[in-house]
Amino acid sequence: TPLHILWNLANEWFTANATWLDTPFPQVRADIMNQFMIQATKKVTKLRRELNNKLLMDGVLKPLAKQIESFKEKCPLIVKLRHPGIKTKHWEEISQIVGFEVMPSMELNLQGFLNLNLEKWSDQIFEIANIAALEYSLESSLDQMDNELQTLQFITVEFNDSNQYILQQIDDIISTIDDQLVTTQTLLSSPYIKPMKKRANDKLSFLHTAHETLDAWVNCQKSWLYLQPIFTGTSIQQKLYKEAMQWSTVASICSSLMEHTHIHPEFFTVMSRDNILPNLKKCNDLLDSITK
């Protein structure tokens, strides 16, 4: 078994190492490389305990272990610089530190990258890479929230065979907006938000407007549900002419809004509709007046 492990490890190492060194740096899979090195180190440790053949120990295992250990020392820098958060601006900062241009391309393979000997500036490069990773985490959080909103849809049902639609399960959408407001405010308090600050502020503004719109919509629907039976099929419209005219305006706005929402229920589509908040505020003012 130790012999089997030794020769297989040697074969895997030489094959993998040759492949890695010839791979263009932008295509290097640092995660797979790092995982291989962890497993190889465990096998070397096991072989040092179990391999009894001194000739193989000195002639194969020790030089093999030395090669693996030498490459392993370079892995942390490769892993850091292959993080998806490392962007052009970070490479420019690294270039300023080392005094020559460092910019990954398909023409630069891993061997060429290692020949740059960037380990001399590892502390400064690690600091840049750590900041890039933190910025990437914040950007990913914004992307995740955008994706979550992309999946949101309003649920509409017909009200009492009236050909008029109303919203259902609106609390789920409001809860999502509340959560995202808190998350976005937390992100904006991070010292690493600067590259995404405008995007985060725009998102916060959008979420505040969306929250205000949903609150107005809920209030409007509550009042509409209360008044709709009164102004439908009764003689009250003849007795309260002014209120009947106000109700007609509300009914027209609500009918148009709900019909469009039923046809296109996507959250972003609805929220980007022109004058949705002003129209809802107008309806609520009229409904308050009618109710009084």
C-alpha positions in Angstrom: 0.0 0.0 0.0 2.7 2.6 0.8 4.4 1.8 -2.6 1.1 2.2 -4.3 0.4 5.6 -2.6 4.0 6.8 -3.4 4.1 6.0 -7.1 0.5 7.3 -7.7 1.3 10.5 -5.8 4.4 11.0 -7.9 2.5 10.4 -11.1 -0.3 12.7 -10.0 2.1 15.4 -8.9 4.2 15.5 -12.1 1.1 15.4 -14.3 -0.8 18.1 -12.3 2.3 20.3 -11.9 3.1 20.3 -15.6 -0.6 21.1 -16.5 -0.8 23.9 -14.0 2.4 25.6 -15.0 1.3 25.7 -18.6 -2.2 27.0 -17.9 -2.9 30.7 -18.7 -3.1 32.5 -15.3 -6.7 33.8 -15.8 -7.7 30.1 -16.2 -5.9 28.7 -13.1 -8.2 26.9 -10.8 -6.6 27.9 -7.5 -9.3 26.0 -5.5 -8.5 22.7 -7.2 -4.8 23.3 -6.9 -5.1 24.1 -3.2 -7.2 21.0 -2.5 -4.6 18.8 -4.3 -1.8 20.3 -2.2 -3.7 19.6 1.0 -4.3 15.9 0.0 -0.7 15.5 -1.2 0.7 16.9 2.1 -1.4 14.3 4.0 -0.1 11.5 1.8 3.5 12.6 2.3 3.0 12.6 6.1 1.5 9.2 6.0 4.3 7.8 3.7 7.0 9.2 6.1 5.5 7.0 8.8 4.8 3.9 6.8 7.5 3.6 4.0 10.3 1.3 5.3 12.4 1.3 2.1 15.4 3.7 2.8 16.3 3.9 -0.9 12.8 5.0 -1.9 12.6 7.3 1.1 15.8 9.2 0.1 15.6 8.8 -3.6 11.9 9.4 -4.2 9.9 10.6 -1.3 12.2 13.3 0.0 12.7 15.0 -3.3 9.0 14.6 -4.1 8.0 16.1 -0.8 10.5 19.0 -1.3 9.0 19.8 -4.7 5.4 19.7 -3.3 6.4 21.8 -0.3 8.2 24.4 -2.5 5.1 24.7 -4.7 2.8 24.8 -1.7 4.6 27.9 -0.4 3.5 29.7 -3.5 -0.1 28.6 -3.3 -1.4 31.2 -0.8 -0.3 34.0 -3.2 -1.9 32.3 -6.2 -5.1 31.7 -4.3 -5.3 35.3 -3.2 -4.7 36.7 -6.7 -7.1 34.3 -8.4 -10.0 35.6 -6.2 -12.8 36.9 -8.5 -12.7 40.1 -6.5 -9.3 41.0 -8.0 -10.0 43.6 -10.7 -7.9 45.8 -13.0 -7.6 48.5 -10.4 -6.1 46.0 -7.9 -3.5 44.8 -10.5 -2.6 48.5 -11.1 -2.0 48.9 -7.4 0.1 45.8 -7.3 2.1 47.1 -10.3 2.9 50.3 -8.5 4.1 48.4 -5.4 6.4 46.0 -7.4 7.7 48.6 -9.8 6.7 46.8 -13.0 3.5 46.0 -14.8 1.6 43.0 -13.5 -1.5 42.3 -15.6 -2.7 38.7 -16.1 -3.5 37.7 -19.7 -3.9 34.5 -21.7 -0.3 34.9 -22.9 1.0 34.7 -19.3 0.9 31.1 -18.0 1.4 30.2 -14.4 5.1 29.5 -14.9 5.5 33.0 -16.2 3.6 34.4 -13.3 5.7 32.5 -10.8 8.9 33.8 -12.5 7.8 37.3 -11.5 8.8 36.4 -7.9 6.0 38.5 -6.4 6.5 36.7 -3.0 9.0 39.5 -2.1 6.0 41.9 -1.8 3.6 39.3 -0.4 2.5 41.3 2.7 1.5 44.3 0.6 -0.1 42.2 -2.1 -2.1 40.2 0.5 -3.4 43.5 2.0 -4.6 44.6 -1.5 -6.1 41.1 -2.1 -7.9 41.0 1.3 -9.5 44.4 0.6 -10.5 43.2 -2.9 -12.1 40.1 -1.3 -14.1 42.3 1.1 -15.3 44.6 -1.7 -16.3 41.5 -3.7 -18.3 40.2 -0.8 -20.2 43.5 -0.6 -20.8 43.5 -4.3 -22.0 39.9 -4.2 -24.5 40.9 -1.5 -25.9 43.6 -3.7 -26.1 41.2 -6.6 -27.8 38.6 -4.5 -30.4 41.1 -3.4 -31.0 42.2 -7.0 -31.5 38.6 -8.0 -34.0 38.1 -5.1 -36.0 41.1 -6.3 -35.9 39.7 -9.9 -37.8 36.6 -8.7 -40.5 38.5 -6.8 -44.0 38.7 -8.4 -47.2 40.2 -7.2 -50.1 37.8 -6.7 -53.4 39.0 -7.9 -56.9 37.4 -7.7 -60.3 38.5 -9.0 -62.5 40.1 -6.4 -66.0 38.7 -6.1 -66.6 38.2 -9.9 -66.2 41.9 -10.4 -63.5 41.8 -13.1 -61.5 43.8 -10.7 -58.2 42.3 -9.3 -56.8 42.7 -5.8 -53.4 41.8 -4.3 -52.8 38.8 -2.1 -49.8 37.8 0.0 -48.3 41.3 -0.2 -46.8 40.8 3.3 -44.2 38.5 1.8 -42.9 41.2 -0.6 -43.0 43.9 2.2 -40.9 41.5 4.4 -38.3 41.1 1.7 -38.1 44.8 1.2 -37.7 45.4 4.9 -34.9 42.8 5.1 -33.1 44.4 2.1 -33.4 47.8 3.6 -31.6 46.7 6.8 -28.9 44.8 4.8 -28.3 47.7 2.5 -27.9 50.1 5.4 -25.5 47.7 7.0 -23.4 47.4 3.7 -23.3 51.2 3.5 -21.7 51.3 7.0 -18.8 49.2 5.8 -15.4 50.9 5.3 -15.0 48.9 2.0 -18.2 50.0 0.3 -16.6 53.0 -1.5 -16.4 51.3 -5.0 -20.1 50.3 -4.8 -21.3 53.3 -2.7 -23.3 54.9 -5.5 -24.9 51.6 -6.4 -25.8 50.9 -2.7 -27.2 54.4 -2.2 -29.3 54.1 -5.4 -30.6 50.7 -4.1 -31.4 52.2 -0.7 -33.4 55.0 -2.4 -35.2 52.5 -4.6 -36.1 50.3 -1.6 -37.4 53.3 0.4 -39.6 54.3 -2.5 -40.8 50.7 -3.0 -41.6 50.4 0.7 -43.6 53.7 0.6 -45.4 52.5 -2.6 -46.3 49.2 -1.0 -47.6 50.8 2.2 -49.7 53.2 0.1 -51.0 50.3 -2.0 -52.0 48.3 1.1 -53.9 51.3 2.6 -55.5 52.0 -0.8 -56.7 48.4 -1.1 -58.1 48.3 2.4 -60.1 51.5 1.8 -61.2 50.3 -1.6 -62.4 47.0 -0.2 -64.4 48.9 2.5 -66.1 51.3 0.1 -66.5 49.1 -3.0 -69.8 47.4 -1.8 -71.2 50.8 -0.9 -70.6 52.4 -4.3 -71.6 49.3 -6.2 -75.3 48.6 -6.9 -76.6 51.2 -4.4 -78.3 54.6 -4.8 -75.6 56.4 -2.7 -74.0 57.8 -5.9 -77.1 59.9 -6.5 -77.1 61.3 -2.9 -73.4 61.9 -2.7 -72.5 63.3 -6.1 -69.0 64.7 -5.1 -68.0 61.5 -3.4 -69.3 59.5 -6.3 -67.1 61.4 -8.7 -64.1 60.9 -6.4 -64.9 57.2 -6.3 -65.0 57.1 -10.1 -61.5 58.6 -10.2 -60.2 56.1 -7.7 -61.9 53.2 -9.4 -60.4 54.2 -12.8 -56.8 54.5 -11.4 -57.0 51.2 -9.3 -58.6 49.3 -12.2 -55.8 50.3 -14.6 -53.1 49.6 -12.0 -54.4 46.2 -11.0 -55.0 45.1 -14.6 -51.5 46.0 -15.6 -50.2 44.2 -12.5 -52.2 41.1 -13.3 -50.7 41.0 -16.8 -47.2 41.9 -15.8 -46.8 40.9 -12.1 -42.9 41.1 -12.0 -41.8 43.3 -9.1 -39.4 45.4 -11.1 -41.9 45.9 -13.9 -44.6 47.1 -11.5 -42.2 49.4 -9.5 -40.8 51.0 -12.6 -44.3 52.0 -13.8 -44.7 55.7 -14.3 -46.4 57.7 -11.4 -47.4 54.6 -9.4 -46.7 56.2 -6.1 -48.3 59.6 -6.9 -51.4 57.8 -8.2 -51.7 55.7 -5.1 -51.3 58.8 -2.9 -53.9 60.5 -4.9 -56.3 57.6 -4.4 -55.6 57.5 -0.7 -56.4 61.2 -0.3 -59.7 60.7 -2.3 -60.6 57.6 -0.3 -60.0 59.4 3.0 -62.2 62.2 1.8 -64.9 59.8 0.7 -64.7 57.8 4.0 -65.1 61.0 6.1 
